[in-house]
Amino acid sequence: MKLIFEAPINSLSFGNVAINLLREMWRKNIDVGFFPIGNIDVAAHNLEPEFANWLQTAVNNRFAFLDSEVPSVKLWHLNGSDNRKTEKQYLITFYEASEPTFVEKKLAKLQTKTFFCSDYATNQFVNAGCDNSVPFKLGFDENFRITGKKYLPERIHFGLMGKFEKRKHTAKIIKTWLEKYGNNPKYLLSCCVTNPFIPQDQMQQIIASTLEGKRYGNINFLPYLQTNSEVNDFLNAIDIDLTGLSSSEGWNLPAFNATCLGKWSIVLHETAHKDWANDSNSIIVKSSGTIPIYDGIFFKENDMFNQGIVFDWSKESVFEAFEKAEQKVGVINEEGIKLSKELTYEKTLSQIITQIN
Protein backbone atom coordinates (compact mmCIF):
# COMPACT_ATOMS: atom_id res chain seq x y z
CA MET A 1 0.00 0.00 0.00
CA LYS A 2 1.15 3.52 -0.84
CA LEU A 3 0.03 6.66 1.01
CA ILE A 4 0.95 10.13 2.17
CA PHE A 5 0.93 10.80 5.89
CA GLU A 6 0.95 14.36 7.21
CA ALA A 7 1.32 15.04 10.95
CA PRO A 8 3.42 16.81 13.58
CA ILE A 9 6.18 15.05 15.47
CA ASN A 10 6.68 16.71 18.85
CA SER A 11 6.25 16.03 22.57
CA LEU A 12 2.52 16.87 22.56
CA SER A 13 -0.40 14.46 22.16
CA PHE A 14 -0.57 14.83 18.38
CA GLY A 15 3.13 14.01 18.12
CA ASN A 16 2.73 10.96 20.32
CA VAL A 17 -0.13 9.63 18.21
CA ALA A 18 1.78 10.37 14.99
CA ILE A 19 4.86 8.42 16.06
CA ASN A 20 2.79 5.41 17.08
CA LEU A 21 0.87 5.37 13.79
CA LEU A 22 4.09 5.75 11.80
CA ARG A 23 5.70 2.89 13.72
CA GLU A 24 2.80 0.61 12.80
CA MET A 25 3.02 1.71 9.16
CA TRP A 26 6.69 0.76 9.24
CA ARG A 27 5.90 -2.63 10.73
CA LYS A 28 3.26 -3.28 8.08
CA ASN A 29 5.65 -2.30 5.27
CA ILE A 30 3.37 0.47 4.05
CA ASP A 31 5.07 2.70 1.49
CA VAL A 32 4.80 6.16 3.09
CA GLY A 33 5.70 9.66 2.05
CA PHE A 34 5.76 11.64 5.30
CA PHE A 35 5.09 15.39 5.32
CA PRO A 36 5.86 16.77 8.80
CA ILE A 37 3.75 19.62 10.16
CA GLY A 38 6.23 21.98 11.81
CA ASN A 39 9.74 21.02 12.84
CA ILE A 40 10.46 17.36 13.55
CA ASP A 41 11.33 16.76 17.23
CA VAL A 42 11.99 13.09 17.96
CA ALA A 43 13.75 13.75 21.28
CA ALA A 44 10.58 12.88 23.23
CA HIS A 45 10.33 9.45 21.64
CA ASN A 46 12.37 6.29 21.89
CA LEU A 47 12.82 5.35 18.22
CA GLU A 48 14.29 2.04 17.13
CA PRO A 49 17.24 2.66 14.76
CA GLU A 50 15.56 0.81 11.89
CA PHE A 51 12.35 2.77 12.41
CA ALA A 52 14.26 6.06 12.59
CA ASN A 53 15.97 5.26 9.27
CA TRP A 54 12.63 4.35 7.67
CA LEU A 55 11.11 7.59 8.94
CA GLN A 56 13.97 9.68 7.52
CA THR A 57 13.54 7.96 4.16
CA ALA A 58 9.79 8.65 4.28
CA VAL A 59 10.59 12.36 4.78
CA ASN A 60 13.31 12.51 2.13
CA ASN A 61 11.14 10.84 -0.53
CA ARG A 62 7.86 12.58 0.30
CA PHE A 63 7.54 14.65 -2.87
CA ALA A 64 7.67 11.51 -5.03
CA PHE A 65 4.27 10.59 -3.52
CA LEU A 66 2.49 13.70 -4.82
CA ASP A 67 0.15 11.93 -7.20
CA SER A 68 -3.61 12.41 -7.40
CA GLU A 69 -4.13 8.67 -7.03
CA VAL A 70 -2.23 8.39 -3.74
CA PRO A 71 -4.48 8.77 -0.68
CA SER A 72 -3.40 11.29 1.96
CA VAL A 73 -3.90 10.76 5.69
CA LYS A 74 -3.65 13.89 7.82
CA LEU A 75 -3.44 14.00 11.62
CA TRP A 76 -4.44 17.52 12.59
CA HIS A 77 -7.11 19.84 13.92
CA LEU A 78 -10.21 20.63 11.93
CA ASN A 79 -8.82 24.17 11.87
CA GLY A 80 -6.18 23.84 9.16
CA SER A 81 -7.55 20.71 7.53
CA ASP A 82 -8.56 22.59 4.37
CA ASN A 83 -5.02 22.26 3.00
CA ARG A 84 -4.47 18.93 1.29
CA LYS A 85 -1.76 17.16 -0.66
CA THR A 86 -3.87 14.96 -2.94
CA GLU A 87 -7.48 14.58 -4.03
CA LYS A 88 -8.41 12.01 -1.39
CA GLN A 89 -7.66 13.23 2.14
CA TYR A 90 -8.55 11.29 5.28
CA LEU A 91 -8.44 13.44 8.39
CA ILE A 92 -7.65 12.04 11.84
CA THR A 93 -8.66 14.57 14.46
CA PHE A 94 -9.82 15.23 18.02
CA TYR A 95 -12.91 17.13 19.12
CA GLU A 96 -13.81 18.17 22.67
CA ALA A 97 -16.78 20.50 22.13
CA SER A 98 -20.46 19.69 21.56
CA GLU A 99 -21.91 21.93 18.84
CA PRO A 100 -20.16 21.69 15.46
CA THR A 101 -20.11 25.11 13.84
CA PHE A 102 -20.83 25.90 10.22
CA VAL A 103 -17.08 26.09 9.52
CA GLU A 104 -16.31 22.84 11.36
CA LYS A 105 -19.05 21.02 9.46
CA LYS A 106 -17.79 22.35 6.12
CA LEU A 107 -14.25 21.22 6.93
CA ALA A 108 -15.38 17.80 8.11
CA LYS A 109 -17.45 17.28 4.96
CA LEU A 110 -14.53 18.43 2.81
CA GLN A 111 -12.53 15.34 3.77
CA THR A 112 -12.97 12.02 2.04
CA LYS A 113 -13.54 10.71 5.55
CA THR A 114 -13.07 12.34 8.95
CA PHE A 115 -11.93 10.09 11.80
CA PHE A 116 -12.80 11.05 15.38
CA CYS A 117 -11.30 8.99 18.20
CA SER A 118 -14.50 8.84 20.24
CA ASP A 119 -18.08 7.84 19.63
CA TYR A 120 -19.20 11.05 21.34
CA ALA A 121 -17.38 13.32 18.89
CA THR A 122 -18.40 11.24 15.89
CA ASN A 123 -22.05 11.40 16.88
CA GLN A 124 -21.93 15.20 17.16
CA PHE A 125 -20.91 15.42 13.51
CA VAL A 126 -23.08 12.61 12.18
CA ASN A 127 -26.09 14.23 13.84
CA ALA A 128 -25.05 17.52 12.22
CA GLY A 129 -25.20 15.92 8.76
CA CYS A 130 -21.54 14.93 8.31
CA ASP A 131 -22.12 11.36 7.16
CA ASN A 132 -18.44 10.84 6.31
CA SER A 133 -17.53 10.91 10.03
CA VAL A 134 -16.01 7.65 11.30
CA PRO A 135 -15.09 6.62 14.87
CA PHE A 136 -11.86 4.90 15.82
CA LYS A 137 -10.05 4.11 19.06
CA LEU A 138 -6.52 5.03 20.06
CA GLY A 139 -4.14 2.42 21.38
CA PHE A 140 -1.81 2.09 24.35
CA ASP A 141 1.65 3.48 23.69
CA GLU A 142 4.02 0.52 24.06
CA ASN A 143 6.84 2.86 25.10
CA PHE A 144 5.13 3.07 28.49
CA ARG A 145 6.01 0.22 30.83
CA ILE A 146 5.43 -0.80 34.43
CA THR A 147 8.70 -0.07 36.23
CA GLY A 148 7.97 -2.01 39.40
CA LYS A 149 9.77 0.63 41.47
CA LYS A 150 8.65 1.79 44.91
CA TYR A 151 8.49 5.56 44.78
CA LEU A 152 6.78 6.95 47.91
CA PRO A 153 5.48 3.91 49.81
CA GLU A 154 4.75 5.93 52.96
CA ARG A 155 2.33 8.33 51.21
CA ILE A 156 -0.78 8.09 49.07
CA HIS A 157 0.33 9.79 45.90
CA PHE A 158 -2.18 11.49 43.58
CA GLY A 159 -1.19 12.77 40.15
CA LEU A 160 -2.65 15.35 37.77
CA MET A 161 -1.32 15.71 34.23
CA GLY A 162 -2.35 17.78 31.23
CA LYS A 163 -2.36 21.38 30.04
CA PHE A 164 -3.88 23.79 32.56
CA GLU A 165 -7.31 24.61 31.08
CA LYS A 166 -10.81 25.41 32.25
CA ARG A 167 -12.05 22.57 30.04
CA LYS A 168 -9.87 20.13 31.93
CA HIS A 169 -11.14 21.41 35.33
CA THR A 170 -7.50 21.84 36.37
CA ALA A 171 -8.08 24.55 38.99
CA LYS A 172 -11.22 22.89 40.30
CA ILE A 173 -9.48 19.53 40.69
CA ILE A 174 -6.59 21.07 42.62
CA LYS A 175 -8.86 23.12 44.88
CA THR A 176 -11.09 20.12 45.59
CA TRP A 177 -8.10 17.93 46.45
CA LEU A 178 -6.64 20.60 48.74
CA GLU A 179 -9.94 20.98 50.56
CA LYS A 180 -9.87 17.26 51.27
CA TYR A 181 -6.18 16.61 51.89
CA GLY A 182 -4.34 19.95 52.05
CA ASN A 183 -1.32 19.85 54.44
CA ASN A 184 -2.09 16.28 55.49
CA PRO A 185 1.39 14.64 55.27
CA LYS A 186 -0.13 11.24 54.53
CA TYR A 187 -1.15 12.48 51.07
CA LEU A 188 0.74 14.06 48.17
CA LEU A 189 -0.48 15.64 44.93
CA SER A 190 1.99 16.00 42.07
CA CYS A 191 0.84 18.28 39.26
CA CYS A 192 2.30 18.32 35.78
CA VAL A 193 -0.03 20.99 34.39
CA THR A 194 2.20 23.53 32.65
CA ASN A 195 0.47 24.77 29.53
CA PRO A 196 3.20 25.42 26.91
CA PHE A 197 0.87 27.84 25.12
CA ILE A 198 0.71 30.16 28.16
CA PRO A 199 3.72 32.42 29.01
CA GLN A 200 5.69 31.20 32.02
CA ASP A 201 5.06 34.29 34.17
CA GLN A 202 1.33 34.07 33.46
CA MET A 203 1.41 30.35 34.27
CA GLN A 204 2.90 31.11 37.69
CA GLN A 205 0.17 33.67 38.34
CA ILE A 206 -2.51 31.12 37.44
CA ILE A 207 -1.05 28.58 39.87
CA ALA A 208 -0.77 31.18 42.64
CA SER A 209 -4.41 32.17 42.05
CA THR A 210 -5.45 28.51 42.24
CA LEU A 211 -3.74 28.16 45.63
CA GLU A 212 -5.51 31.35 46.77
CA GLY A 213 -2.38 32.68 48.46
CA LYS A 214 -2.09 29.73 50.85
CA ARG A 215 0.91 27.49 51.43
CA TYR A 216 0.68 23.72 51.25
CA GLY A 217 3.42 21.26 52.06
CA ASN A 218 1.88 18.31 50.22
CA ILE A 219 1.42 19.61 46.67
CA ASN A 220 4.14 20.11 44.08
CA PHE A 221 4.15 21.45 40.55
CA LEU A 222 6.52 19.78 38.12
CA PRO A 223 7.95 21.41 34.99
CA TYR A 224 6.72 20.34 31.57
CA LEU A 225 7.89 16.77 30.93
CA GLN A 226 9.73 16.65 27.62
CA THR A 227 10.09 12.89 27.04
CA ASN A 228 8.00 9.75 27.19
CA SER A 229 10.43 8.24 29.69
CA GLU A 230 9.76 11.13 32.09
CA VAL A 231 6.01 10.73 31.64
CA ASN A 232 6.37 6.99 32.19
CA ASP A 233 8.14 7.58 35.52
CA PHE A 234 5.46 10.08 36.55
CA LEU A 235 2.62 7.65 35.82
CA ASN A 236 4.42 4.82 37.61
CA ALA A 237 5.13 7.02 40.64
CA ILE A 238 1.51 7.90 41.40
CA ASP A 239 -1.14 5.72 43.00
CA ILE A 240 -4.24 7.61 41.82
CA ASP A 241 -4.70 9.65 38.65
CA LEU A 242 -6.99 12.70 38.67
CA THR A 243 -6.62 13.62 34.99
CA GLY A 244 -9.79 11.70 34.20
CA LEU A 245 -11.84 14.41 35.93
CA SER A 246 -11.46 16.57 32.82
CA SER A 247 -14.84 17.85 31.64
CA SER A 248 -14.48 16.92 27.97
CA GLU A 249 -11.83 14.96 26.10
CA GLY A 250 -10.99 13.72 22.64
CA TRP A 251 -9.42 10.66 24.33
CA ASN A 252 -7.36 11.65 27.43
CA LEU A 253 -4.02 9.95 26.93
CA PRO A 254 -2.60 10.49 30.48
CA ALA A 255 -5.61 8.94 32.24
CA PHE A 256 -5.80 6.13 29.67
CA ASN A 257 -2.08 5.33 29.89
CA ALA A 258 -2.14 5.42 33.70
CA THR A 259 -5.03 2.96 33.68
CA CYS A 260 -3.20 0.67 31.25
CA LEU A 261 -0.20 0.72 33.59
CA GLY A 262 -2.33 -0.73 36.37
CA LYS A 263 -3.01 2.54 38.21
CA TRP A 264 -6.43 3.79 39.27
CA SER A 265 -7.87 6.82 37.54
CA ILE A 266 -10.88 8.77 38.81
CA VAL A 267 -12.85 9.35 35.63
CA LEU A 268 -15.79 11.58 34.73
CA HIS A 269 -17.88 9.23 32.64
CA GLU A 270 -18.56 11.51 29.70
CA THR A 271 -17.31 12.18 26.15
CA ALA A 272 -14.36 10.00 25.04
CA HIS A 273 -13.90 8.50 28.50
CA LYS A 274 -16.87 6.27 27.75
CA ASP A 275 -14.87 4.55 25.00
CA TRP A 276 -12.41 2.99 27.43
CA ALA A 277 -13.35 3.62 31.09
CA ASN A 278 -15.85 1.51 33.03
CA ASP A 279 -16.61 0.39 36.58
CA SER A 280 -14.11 -2.45 36.30
CA ASN A 281 -11.03 -0.48 35.27
CA SER A 282 -11.74 3.01 36.67
CA ILE A 283 -13.34 4.85 39.55
CA ILE A 284 -16.32 6.40 37.83
CA VAL A 285 -17.79 9.81 38.65
CA LYS A 286 -21.14 10.78 37.16
CA SER A 287 -21.61 14.28 35.82
CA SER A 288 -23.73 16.79 37.68
CA GLY A 289 -24.70 18.83 34.64
CA THR A 290 -23.06 20.98 31.99
CA ILE A 291 -21.32 24.35 31.78
CA PRO A 292 -20.26 26.51 28.81
CA ILE A 293 -16.92 25.51 27.28
CA TYR A 294 -15.66 29.08 26.89
CA ASP A 295 -12.55 30.29 28.72
CA GLY A 296 -11.73 33.36 26.64
CA ILE A 297 -8.33 31.91 25.70
CA PHE A 298 -8.58 28.62 23.86
CA PHE A 299 -12.37 28.48 23.59
CA LYS A 300 -14.06 31.76 22.68
CA GLU A 301 -17.80 32.29 22.42
CA ASN A 302 -19.13 32.92 18.89
CA ASP A 303 -15.84 31.76 17.36
CA MET A 304 -15.69 29.60 14.22
CA PHE A 305 -14.45 26.61 16.26
CA ASN A 306 -15.04 24.82 19.58
CA GLN A 307 -18.51 25.89 20.63
CA GLY A 308 -20.92 24.40 23.12
CA ILE A 309 -20.85 22.82 26.56
CA VAL A 310 -18.71 20.52 28.66
CA PHE A 311 -19.60 18.34 31.64
CA ASP A 312 -19.29 19.22 35.31
CA TRP A 313 -19.09 17.25 38.57
CA SER A 314 -19.96 17.92 42.18
CA LYS A 315 -17.40 18.23 44.95
CA GLU A 316 -19.29 15.65 47.01
CA SER A 317 -19.12 13.02 44.25
CA VAL A 318 -15.38 13.55 43.89
CA PHE A 319 -14.82 13.36 47.66
CA GLU A 320 -16.57 9.98 47.53
CA ALA A 321 -14.36 8.93 44.60
CA PHE A 322 -11.24 9.96 46.55
CA GLU A 323 -12.26 7.64 49.37
CA LYS A 324 -12.96 4.77 46.98
CA ALA A 325 -9.59 5.33 45.38
CA GLU A 326 -7.82 5.18 48.74
CA GLN A 327 -9.14 1.65 49.18
CA LYS A 328 -7.49 0.70 45.87
CA VAL A 329 -3.99 1.90 46.75
CA GLY A 330 -1.56 -1.00 46.51
CA VAL A 331 -4.01 -3.06 44.44
CA ILE A 332 -2.92 -3.50 40.83
CA ASN A 333 -5.59 -2.53 38.32
CA GLU A 334 -5.65 -5.82 36.42
CA GLU A 335 -8.58 -4.74 34.22
CA GLY A 336 -6.62 -1.64 33.28
CA ILE A 337 -3.66 -3.77 32.22
CA LYS A 338 -6.03 -5.88 30.11
CA LEU A 339 -7.12 -2.67 28.40
CA SER A 340 -3.55 -2.15 27.20
CA LYS A 341 -3.78 -5.47 25.36
CA GLU A 342 -7.25 -4.82 23.95
CA LEU A 343 -6.55 -1.35 22.56
CA THR A 344 -3.32 -1.25 20.56
CA TYR A 345 -1.97 0.98 17.80
CA GLU A 346 -1.92 -2.02 15.48
CA LYS A 347 -5.70 -2.10 15.82
CA THR A 348 -5.88 1.70 15.57
CA LEU A 349 -4.09 1.72 12.22
CA SER A 350 -6.17 -1.21 10.95
CA GLN A 351 -9.39 0.70 11.73
CA ILE A 352 -8.13 3.59 9.60
CA ILE A 353 -6.58 1.62 6.74
CA THR A 354 -9.71 -0.46 6.18
CA GLN A 355 -11.66 2.78 5.56
CA ILE A 356 -9.28 4.07 2.87
CA ASN A 357 -10.55 3.48 -0.65
Summary of the structure (lengths in Angstrom):
residues: 357
radius of gyration: 20.4
end to end distance: 11.1
largest distance: 63.0
contacts: 1176
relative contact order: 0.14
helix: 36%
strand: 18%
